[in-house]
Each structure stands twice: as C-alpha cells, then as structure tokens.
Amino acid sequence: MTAASTFRSADSQAAGTRAPGAVTPAALCELTEALRERMASVVVGKAEAIDTLLATFLAGGHLLIEDVPGVAKTTLALTLARCLDLPASRIQFTADLLPADVTGVSVYDQAAREFRFHPGPVFAGIVIADEINRATPRTQSALLEAMGEGQVSVEGRTLQLPDPFMVVATQNPLDMEGTFPLPEAQRDRFMTRLAIGYPDAAAEETMLLARGGTDPLRDIAPIASEDSARAARKTVAGLHLDAAVARYIVALVAATRHDEAITLGASPRAGLHLAAVARARAAMAGRGFVSPDDVARAADDVLAHRLVPAGRHPSASAALNAASAALSRILARTPVPRGN
C-alpha cells in the first residue's frame, strides 16, 4: 500500500479547513525541497537526517541526536537556523553548568537602582544543547518547562520564548564517564531521536574536496523567514488526520505497553508526537492528509527512544537497538487501515 493511494478523499476536506496564516501543502512541499537542497550542501550524504530534523521542526517538537563526535550534529541544527534566518544559540553542557546559565539571571543596575533580567541562551529560535547528559539533573530540568510550555519561569515571572522555538540536544551514546543519563520523563519531551552515522566514502570524499578548510555555514543564505516558518507549522498542525489513522496510532502506542519485550511503553504524549510528525511527513510530500505510511515511517524516530526494553543491556545503544527491534515486530503485526 502506498501513501498516495490512501485516504485521498481527505485532501479536499482538509483544504476547506486550513488555519488562517497557513500555506498550502504544495507550497510547503516546495519550501522543504529548497531546504533539503540547501542543507545537503553542508551536511553531505545525510538526506534522512535532514528530513527528520525538518519534520520535527515543522511538527513543533524537539530533537535528541545521539551519536559519536564529529558527525555534524551541531552543524545540522545550525544549518537549519541559517536557512530559516532564525536566531540560534549553543549551550555547552558541563557538570558545573547552573540553571541560570541556561535561562538567564537578574543583575542589579546601580544607575537605575533595580534588578534587570538578562536572558539566557534558551531565548533563541533554535537552541543547541550540546552534550546535554554532561550537566547535572538540576540543570537538565531547566529545559523541561521551555520544551514543554514554550516559556521560562524566572524569579516569579513567566517569560515567553520566541516563536518558533526548538531544542536540538546532542549526546554521545558511548562515552558514559562523568555523565548524567537523561531520565525517561525528559527523554519523553523529545519528539524525535536521531543517529546521524558516518558518511559513506563518496560523501566523505566530496566533503574533503569541496571545503578545503573553509566553514560551509558562512556561505549559507536564508531561503525563508520566521513568518514563513510559523506559516509552515500552522499548515502541518491543520493537516487532516482520518479517524482510522488515529486509531492506528493509538493501537501502535498501546501495543508497546503490553509487549513482553518492553518494560516501559510509550506515553500518551508519544501518540500526540507521532501524529504530529506523521502530519509533517505528509505535508513535506505535498499532501493535505496523513496516511498510515506516514505513521509507520515516523514510528521509530518518535517511539524507540521512549521505550525501556526488558532485560539487561551492556550499553545505551544496545538498549535502543532492542527497543527498535521490538517496535519493528509491533509494526509488522498491527493491522494497517485501508483507505476508501
């Protein structure tokens, strides 16, 4: 079954209920194609990683990148910020980082005889939380409200974060010395999880020949604006989701809670995130409706990092592989709804 042949009749229905300020799926498809091309000139040979980042951004979520050093984790996020002309900040998480170093601090102004709040690096369109698992749980939790509510509470005040806002956190899954693993509650805040992986030989050779020691980010010019990004997100949020596809999402999420190979299944938030990313994948393809194929394609990115597999595993990466394998079996045995 292909996505194009499923629930096609919903496309015209979705067109009549488009949110004010949104664009057409066709226009969004053109934008994402331009973003893919521009980003691929910097992050070479990683089309799927670029698609996952774009889908997460369009769905209004946050991304966790778990991979070894030097595979363009930070560059991937900075490239998106440059392409969309969004302010970006990078926080290097260390054991001595304090919550105020993330959210900001009030400093007494002697001339004005008052405290003035100086916003921290979390007040940016795209925030890169580099090596997030090297900070203490107290500092990690400083991001929880920002990620969940789009706001920060500081000294009795609630301050809104920019719109759009996205956290891209990175961590090394192999180096565990001196780290504080993210608890399940915080991993659940990340809409998707991604491993970029090493480039193939051809892509790595192209990268070596093309750059010559220069920073490719310097040559990246914006191809859209903050207003365009907000309109794109409205389009994704308003995309039609058929009741049958919604039941398919619920069935997948519920199955993770009853599988013998999984100790901790996916939360209700995971189902909401899966629907959001499936909407984004459909919009990126130029469709005004979500198909079961969109859901299945997004399932591993959205669900695997939230699952706790049964048994003992020698490393975090081994546990993730076990969770992905269990999820693949669930996808294979869950009935797929058919379109009209």
N, C-alpha and C positions, 0 to 999 in steps of 0.2 A: 504494500500500500504506500503511495506517495503522498506527500503533504498537499500537492497541488490538486489532487482529486478528492480531498476530504473536506467536508463542511464548506464547500464553495459558495453555497447559497447565503452563507452568513456575511459575505463580503459586502453585499449591497445593504444589508441591515446595519452593519457597522458604520457605513458611510453616512447614514442618516442620523447617527447619534454621536458624531465626532465632537469632542470637547472644544470650547472656544479657545483659540490660540494654538490649536494643534494643526499639524500639516497632514497631507495625505500620505498613506503608506508608500505610494510611488515616489513622492518627494523624499521621504525618509530613506528609502532604498538608494536613491541617488546620492544622498549625503553619506551614507555608510560606505558605499562603494568608493567615494572620494577619500574618505577617512582611511579605509583599508589600504588604498594605493599609497597615500602619503605616509602612513605609519610603516608600511612594508619597506619603504626606502631607508628606514632607520633600523627597525627590528627585522632583520632579513631572515626569510625562511620560516617564519612562525605565524602563519595565517590563522591557525586555530586559536592561538593565544590572543591574537589581536581581536578575533571575533568574540571570544569570551569576555575580554575587557570591555569591548563596545556594548555587548548585550547587558553586562552588569551595570554599566553606566546608564544606558537607556532605561533600564528597569528601576533605576533609583537605588541601587544597592551598593554594597562594599565588597571588595575583593581581597582574598588572602592568597598570596603567592608563596608557596613552599618549594624552594629549590636551592641548589648549591650556588655559591658566589660566582659572579661573572657571567651570568646568562641573560643579562639585560632586564632584570626585574624592575629596577628603578627607572631605567630608560624607557621601558614600555609605558609606565604611567606618565612620565614627563612628556613623552611624545604626544599622548592624547591631550594633555593640558595645552601644549603649544598649538596643536591643530584646532582646538576649540577656543583658543585665546582666553583660557581660564587661569586665574592665579593659582600657583602651586607652591607647596612648602614641603620640606623634607625634615623629619624628626629622626635623629639617630638615637634609638633607644639603648640605654645603658643601665647598669644596676643602680647608679646614683641619680638617675633622672627623677624629678619630682612632678606630681600632677600639675603644679603651677607652671612648670616648664612647657607643658602642653597647652593648657587652657589660657594662661595669662596671669598677670599679677597686678595689683594696685600699688602704685608708688606715690609717696607723699610729695606734692609740689609745694615747695616752701613759698614761692612767689604768690601762688593762688591760695595757699593755706587750705588745701584739700587733697584728698587722695584721687588720683586719676588712674583709670584702668588701662593697662597696656595689653592689647590682645595677644594671645599666644599663637603659635604656628597652626593651631587647629582651625583658625579663621581663614580658610583658603578654599578655593573651589575643589582642588584635588590635594589631599593630604597623604604624603607617603610616610608611613610608619615603618621605618627600616629596622629590621631585626627586632620586632616587637616582643619576642619572647626573652629578650635580654633585660627588660625592665621588670621591676617588681610588680606583683599583682595590684598594688595600690595605684601605681601609675598606669598600668594597663587599663584599669577600670575607669580612668579619666576619659577614655574614649567611648565608654558604653553609652552614656547619655547622648553624646554627639552623634554616634552612629544610629541610635535608635530613634531619637526625637528631633535631630537637626538643630539642637540648641545646647547651650552650656550654662550651668548654674554656678555662678561665682559670687561669693560674698553676699549672699542673699538676693542676688539679681539673676534673672534669666535672660540670656543674650542669644539671639537668633544667629545661626550660622549662614554663610552665603548659600544662595540657590542658583545653580546646582552645587551639591556638596557630595564628595565621595572620598572614602578612605581606602587606600591601597596599602595593605600591610604585607611585609615580607618576613620570612624566617627561613633559617637553614634547618632542614629536617634531620640532618645527620650530626651536627655539632650540638650536643646537649649539655656540655660542661658550662656551668655558670649561667644556666638559663632557667626561666620560669614558664613551663608549658602553659599554653592558654587553656583555661578550664572550658568545659563543654558549653557553659552558658555564654561565654564570649565567642567561641567558635560559631555558635548558632547565630550570632549577629552578622556574620559574614554571609552575604547572599551566595557567593560562589567561592570555590577554591580552585587554584590553577597551579600546574607544574609546567614551566616553560620547556625545560630539557635542553640538551646541547643541540646546536645546529648541525645539519648534515654537512658533509665535506664540501659540496658545491656552494652552499650558502656561506660557509665559513671562509672559503677562498674568495668569494665575491666581496665579503666584508673586508678582508685584508687588502684587496686590491683597490677598493673604492675609497677607503677612508684615509689611508696614508698619514695617520696620526692626528687627523682633524676630528672635531666633535660634530657629528651629523646633525645634532639638535640645533646648532647655530643656523643652519640653512632652512629650518622648518618654518614656513609661514602659515598663519592661521587660514583655515578654509571655511570657518563658521564662527559664530559669535555666541555669547552667553544666551542671548534671546533665542537663537536657533537651537541651542542645546535644551533650553526649557521647553520649546515647542515640540521638539522630538520626544522628550519624556512624556508630554501630555498625550501625544499620539499613541505611544506604547501603552500608557495607562488606560486609554479608552478603547483598546483593541478588543474585538468581540471574542468572548470565551463561551463556547457552547456548553450547555449543562452536561452533555455526555463526556466532554473533555474534562470538565471539572470533576466529574465522578471518577474518571480515570486517574487524575492527580490524587484524589482522596484515597483511592484503592492502593496506589503505589506507596504513599506515605504510611498508610495503615499497615501494609504488609511488612514494612521494616520493623514495626513494633511487635510483631508476632513471629518473626523468623528465628529459628533456633540458633542460627549462626550470628545473631546480633543481640548484644546485651542491652544497648540503649538505642531505640529507634528515633526516627525523625519527629520533630515537634510540629505543632500546627503552624508555627511561623515558617517552617520549611516548606509546607504546602503553598503558603502565600508567595514565598520566594520562587518556588518552582513555576507557579502560574505567571509571575512577573517576567521571569527570564524566558519562558516559552512565548509570551507576548512579544518580547523584544526580538527573539529569533524570527518570529513570523513577520514582524514589521521590517526587519533587515532584509527579508526576502521579498518585500513589496506586497505582502498580503495583509488584508484587513481582518483576518480571523486566525485563530490558533488551531493547529492540527495536532493529533496525537504524536506525530513525528517530531514536532517542536518540543513536546514534553519529554519524549524519550531521549532526544539529543541533549537536552539540558539536565537530565536527571543526575548524571554522575557529578557534574560540576557543582550542582546545588546540594545534593544529599550526602555524598560519600564522606565528606569531612565532618559531618554531624553524627555519624554512626559510630558506635563503640562495638567492635566485633567481640565475640565470645573467645575465651581462651587467652593465653599469654603470647605476646609477640615481642621479638627481640628489639624492635625499633618502631618509631612512629610511622615510618614509611611502610613497614611490613603490616602494621595495623590498618593503614589506609588501603593497602592492596587487598587485604582480607575483606574490608568493608565494600570495596568496589566489586569484588568477585561476588559477594552476597547480593549486592544490588543488581548485578547483571542477571543473576538467577531469578530475582524478583521480577525484573522487566520481562524476562522470557516467558514467565508463566502467568503474568497478569493479562487478562483479556483486553484487547485493543478495541475501542469503539469504532464503529463504521459510520461513514457519512451517508447522507441521503442521496 
